[in-house]
Amino acid sequence: MQISKQEVERVARLARLEIAEAETEAFSKQLSSILTYIETLKTLKTDGVEPTATVLEQVNVFREDKSRPSLPVEKAMANAPESEAGHFAVPKIINET
Amino acid sequence: MALHKLTLRELSDTFGKGEVTAAEIVRAYTLRINQVEPKVKAYISQIKDAAMVQAEALDQKLKGWRRTMPLMGMPLAIKDNICTQGVLTTCASRMLATFVPPYDATAIARLRGQSYLLLGKTNLDEFAMGSSTENSAFGPSRNPWNLSAVPGGSSGGSAAAVAADECVAALGSDTGGSIRQPAACCGVVGLKPTYGRVSRYGLVAFASSLDQIGPITKDVADAAMLLNVIAGHDAWDSTSANLPVPDYTKALKKKDVKKLRIGVPREYFAEGLDPEVEQAVMAAVEELKTLGGEIKDVALPTTNAAVATYYLIATAEASSNLARYDGVKYGLRSKQNKTLLEMYMKTRQEGFGPEVKRRIMLGTYALSAGYYDAYYAKAQAARTLIRQDFEAAFCEVDLIVTPVMPTPAFKLGEKSEDPLQMYLSDIYTISVNLAGNPAISIPCGFSKTGLPIGLQLIGRPFEEETVLRGAYAYEQATDWHKKRSTVR
């Protein structure tokens, strides 16, 4: 299984991960080798086998739709890289294409 | 009295009788940490001064009162991916290098409810991704038995801290072996509880369907003591099981395994297993037979698919979980942030180390359009088969015995250039996470070079008592757990 540098760049964009030229090369090699190993899964017969997403019994967990105590705003914002008047501040996004 | 040499149970008894104060305990551990930490590097942050303040307050409060709670005044170390209110929690990542959680993980809140003492936060592979702690943004920890060997990972700092007597016990987390494998490398006890037994609330998510918090301790009784406190349902984690919690220390009354059927899966003794490890594990199987166990062959035929299955499921979940590190709400934000997209991309480039990026890439690839069925859906089906293997085996036996890792601890740098080789060192532990069962790693011998070897006991879901009983019986019949690393 070969993962080309273009493929690496496509996946990196999907993952919102900027990668340097040298990293692209390394990822191309490493991911190819890991995926070649993972290809061995193809030999496993899984026709008609139900997928497992979680090992727990599937039950919905409900709670009452009532407000309950939560973190005060100052505490919730304390780790924000940038904030303004109790809100998370981010670069301007209007007009961005 | 050398307090740092005591087990949790011994120290708790001593404290309970009023023979030692909390301040004396912290003083003893401070000395020990100052002595060996420069060599072992188990901790990312030490908070001995804060622990001393807490200890003195506790001593003051306890004047004339009985000390009843088992973890009261006990000096613990916590893996640095478990949130501790007001105490830096970095996940060994530049991304969270300054993150101070505004809340406690549920497991921590329960320890705090017993007035435990937090000595510090321990090193790990970044976001718990790795098998050696070499992926830490703050440098690797060392194996106290041999400082040129890795302590295993990802909970390598917790295991090394316990092995070097830098804390009386610790918490780790286990997604594919990250409690059991470092416990084996460092010659201590590590227990991964059943998925859902311990709340994951406040454990920084890596792969949510696999992650569990568990104890790393000096012996089996200590693991039972810690599990008693952290286990149980939590409304803040909808995947935590709403089942009663037994008193796990009661599982330690019997010192034999009479009437227990113990399975040995032949697939775990195939090529790639170091002969010294095989010998030690088979000798342990013989010992369990002597202790009254009925030894049987069992088959886990999907074992060969486990590593591939795990590295698809765990990375897919990780790529989704780690999407939250975008420079907006907490953690690092790149200074290059003229546009929102640039901020995301640069923040993630600067914040994550190579292994985390590799896994995000692999998971994103496996989930991307056109590949989903071939990879992720296939892995989920394989996971079903792996789980069914265990269900079938546990119809015939009560415990399964295997090695923990194929070799003793490897040298620093030995596998860090080859991600796939590193992944393969988890081969004996990851199936258990995919199936959800509980499993323990206990010491069962040493290599010729003096490195510890671990024995894994796997049980049925929510039968930690049987796992602990088997482990305790073996431990009481052997002396491995009494051997201590010589680091000084």
Interface residues (C-beta under 8 A of the other chain):
Chain A: I3 E7 V8 V11 A12 L14 A15 R16 L17 E18 I19 A20 E23 A26 F27 Q30 L31 S33 I34 L35 Y37 I38 T40 L41 K42 L44 T46 V49 E50 P51 T52 A53 T54 V55 L56 V61 R63 L71 K75 A76 A78 N79 A80 P81 E82 F88 V90 P91 K92 I93 E96
Chain B: T98 F99 V100 P102 Y103 Y195 G196 S209 A235 S238 T239 A241 T302 N304 A305 V307 A308 T309 Y311 L312 S319 A323 D326 G327 V328 K329 Y330 G331 L332 R333 N337 K338 T339 L340 L341 E342 M343 Y344 M345 K346 R348 Q349 F352 P354 K357 R358 I360 M361 L362 T364 Y365 S368 Y375 A377 K378 A379 Q380 A381 A382 R383 T384 L385 R387 P419 L420 Y423 L434 A435 G436 P461
